[in-house]
């Protein structure tokens, strides 16, 4: 029974669930207005004897009269009471009275309005990397300060085991919904191998990127996601879930997609959703889940590629991991060589509360 309740609550966060709630709310509102209209109609016709003759001429008999009074009453409610509300509570994402700007969805709404966030065709969230304050010194360019890697952790306590100052390190924290299976040990090995074989130069003369995979276990309820839903962007990337890992580790949430897209994530940023549904028909050197995870993590660290003429304004490539193949395209490798891991000022300043780069 508990699982069914969780599934129903999860359904209510989807567009279909929101639409259902809207319809139910509309029906309830109409019933309340109708009953209120009947009461007001009775008052006008019976409680005010001097107005009965006027009412009999101005207000039709029967249901038509009730509906007429209902319409007038509803208009008074909407324009007389609801009109002042926006100026009192502020708009979502603003600094108004109800503190909506203190929520992730408020920040997202504000950023969409300001043009700081845009979307590609597959729903990938494109963030502005120009406002990111990179930790320094950062020899490898992986957004991790050298002294943190030498200490094996950040000052806040985020673990950075087996990191290297002179090689790119990517720390990934994987969680899954109760409706999908967790990442297997085989898939973790595949993910590490894929990134280690990427033709990206390191300061020590080696190539490749070291991926460190940590498991956060099950979220404890079903996870479903749909590309393009702004609320999904940081639904699970919160201080409560990430702790000191916030804006140091990447979060991958395995769940069940509700659209044709198998995953989506921020570009650049720290969070992504990946299909947790196994696809035995996928014929590759890695599982389909590892393929999609690599695709989304590349969005996180590369951002948009600056080369003109690429699909989705540089969010994707014509080939390679960002184009449907199992290799790193030259355009993606060149971007990593030039900018290393890109950071997101939006995450740093909004989601992570202005977390210091030092």
N, C-alpha and C positions, 0 to 999 in steps of 0.2 A: 504493500500500500504506500509506503514511504517513497519508493522509487517512482510510482505513478504520480504522486503529488509533486515530486521534484521535476519529473518530465513535463507535467502540466505547467508548473511555474516557469520552466525554461521555455516552453512554447509561447507563453505570454510575452516573452522578450523579443520574439520574432515579429517581422512585419505583419504576418497573418494574425498572430495573437493580439498585436496592438490594434489591428483593424477590427477584430472581434470585440475587444473592449470598447472601442469607439462606438460600434453599433449598439452594444448593450447600454452604454451611457446615454446615447441618443434616445433610445426607446424609454429608458427610465425618466429622462428629462421631459419627454412628451407626455408621459403619464402624469407626472407631477404638475406640469403646466395645465393639462386638461382638468385635473381635479381642482387645482387652484382657480382656474377659470370658472368652473361650475360654482364654487363657493362665492367668488366675487360677483358672479351673475345673480345669484340668489340675494346677495346683500343689496345690489343695485335695484332689484325689482321689488323687494319685500320690506327691507329694513328702512328704506327711504320713501315713505308714502308720497311725499310731494314730488318725487321724481318718477313715479310709476308711469304717468302719462307720457313723459319725455322718453323714458326707457322703452315703452311700448312702441313709440314711433321710430326711435333711433336704433333699437336692438331687436333683431328678428326673434320670433318665437322658436323654441325647440333647439335642436343641436346646432343650427346655424348661429343662433345667438350666443351659445356657449363658446363656439369656435371664434367668433368675432371678439368676445371679451378676452379669450385666451391669447389671441394675437396681440391685442393692445397690452395685456399684462406682460407678455414675453418681451415686447418691445421696450417697455419700461424697465424690465430687469436688465436687458442687454445694454441699453444706452444710458440708463440712469445709474446702475450700480457697477457694471463691468467696465465701463469706459475709463474710470480713474485708475483701475488696477495697474496697468503697465507703468505709470509714473510712480506708483507707490512701491512696487517690488523690484523694478528693474528688469532688463531683458536677460535671457539665458546667456551666461558667459560674461555679463557685465559686472559692475561693482555695486549693484543695487541692493535693496533691502533684504532679500531673502538669502543672500550669500550664494547664489547659484555658481558664481565664479570659483567657488571652492571645490567644485566637483570636476572630475575628468571630463564628463560630457559638456560641462560649461566651457572649459578650456577649449575643447574641440570645436564647439559651435563658434566660439570667438575666432579661433584660428581659421576656420573655413570662411567666415565673413571677411576677415582681413586678407585673405589670399595666401596665408602662410601654409595652408594645406590644399593640395589638389589631388585628383584621382586619375589613375590610368584606366584603360578599358577593362582590366580584370579586377578593378576595385583596390589596387595597391595604393596605400596612402603615401603621397609624395610630400615630404617635409623639407623646409628650408634649412640647409646646412650652414649658411653663412654666419649665423649668430652663435655657433657652437664655440665654446671656450675649451680648447684641447689641453689636457694635462701636460705639463712640461717639467723635466725632460721626458720625452717619449721616443726613444731611439727607433723602435720598430714601426711606430705609427699605428698602434692598435688601440689607442685611446686609454692605455693603461700606463701610469707613471712608472718610470724605471725602478724607483725605490720600493714601490708596492710589490713589483714582481720579485725583487730581491728578498723582500720580507715574507713573501708568500701569502700576503693578504693586504687589503686596504686599511687605512686608519679606522674605518667604520667596522671592519671585521669581515668583509667579503673575501671568501677564500680564493686564492690565486695559485693553487698548487701546480708545481711542475711548469711554471711559466718561464719564459726566457726574455731577457732584455733585448736581445738581438734577433729574435724571430717573432713573427706575427702570432699572437695568441687570441683565440676566440672562445670565450666561456659561455656555454649554453646550458640553460636550466629547462628541463622538459617535464611538463605535466600532462595529464590526460583526463578526459571525461570518463565517467563510469560506463558510457555506452561504446567505448572503443578499447582496444588492447594497448598496453604500454609499449614503449620502444623496446625491442629485443636487444640482447647483447650483440647478436650478429649485425643488427642495423647500426648499433653504436660503432662497431668496428668499421663498417662500410662508410659511415659518415666521416670518421677520422681519416680513413684512407683517401677518400675523395678530396678532402681539403689539403691533405699532406702532399698530394700529387699535383696540385695547382701550380702552374708555372709563374709564380710570383716571387721575385727576388727579395731576400732578407739581408740586413746589414752584415751578417756573419758570412755571407757568400753562399748560403744554402738557398733552396727554394721551397715553397709550400707554406701552409698555414696549419698551426697546431690547434685542433679543436679539443676542448675539454668538456665532456658531457656529464652533467649532474642530473639526478632524477628527483623531482619533487613529488612523485607518486600521483595518486588519483585526486582529482578535485572533489570527489565525493558526490557528484551529480552529473547528469548527462550534459555534454557540451555540444552545441550546434552553432554554426557561424555562417554568415552570408556576406559575400563581398559587397562593399559599399555601405555597410552599416557603421556609421561613425561611432556609435556607442561600443561596438566590438573592439575598437582600436586599442583601448586600454582597460578593457573589462577585467582582465586578470593581472595586468601589470600594475600592481599597487604596492605601497610600502608594507602593507600587512602580509602579502604573499611573498614578496621578494626580500624583505628585510634589508640587510646591508648590501645585498646583491643589486639593489636598485641602481640603474644606470651604470652598472659595471658588467653584469651578466645579461645575456639575451634570454628572453622567455619564448619557448615554443609550446603552444597549446595544441594537443592532438584532440580533434573532435570530429563531428559529422557535418560535412558541408551541406547547406540547404540550397545551393545553386550549382551550376555546372563547373564552377572553379574549385580546384582541389586545395587551394590555400591562398592566403593574402597576408601582407605585412606592411610595415612602415618602411619608407625609403628616403633617407636612412632612419634608423631608430633601433629599438630594442625588443619589439614584440611582433609575433606573427602567429597565425593560425595555420595548421597543416592538417590535411585529412588523416584521420586515424583509421580509416576503413582500408583494410587490406585489399589489394588488387592483384590476384593471382595471374591475371591475363597480361600484366605488364611484363614485357620481355626486355630486360636490361641487365646491366652488370650490378645494379643495386636494386633494392625494392622501390616501389613507387613512392612510398612514404619518405625514403631517404632522398629520392630525386626532388620531391616537392619541398622538403625541408632545406635542401641545399639552395634551391631557387629562392625561397623566402629569406634565408639568412644572407644571401648575396644582396638582396634588396636592402637588408638592414645595414650592411657595411659598405656597399658601393654607392647607394643612392642612385641618382640618375646619371647615366653616362653622357659625357659632354660632346661626344662625336655626333655631328649632324646626320640626319637621315635615318636614324634608328627608330624602330617601332615605339609608339607611346611616348614620344619625346625623350627617348633615351632610357626609359624604364626597362625596356627589353632589348634583346639583340636578335639578329636574324638567325643565329645559330648558337650552340653552346647551352650551358645550364639555364641561362635566361631566355633561351629560344626553343627549348624542347629537346636538346641533345645532352649527352653525358660527357661534356668536356667544357673547359673554360675558354670562351671565345676571346680572340685577340683584343677586341674592343674592351671587354671587361677586365682582362689582365692589364692592359695599358692604363685603364682608369685606376686600378688598384696601385700600380707602380707610381702613378702621379700623385694621387691624393691619399693613399693608404686607406685606413678605415675612416670613412666619413662619420661625423657626429651630427646629432640633431640638437640644435638650440632649443627647439620646442620641448623635447623630452627633458633636457637639462634644466630649463628654467620653469617649465610648467608642471610636468609630471613628477619630476624629481625635486621640486621645490628649490630650484636655484642651487643644486648641489655643487659644491666647490670643485674646480678642476684640480686643485692642489691637495 
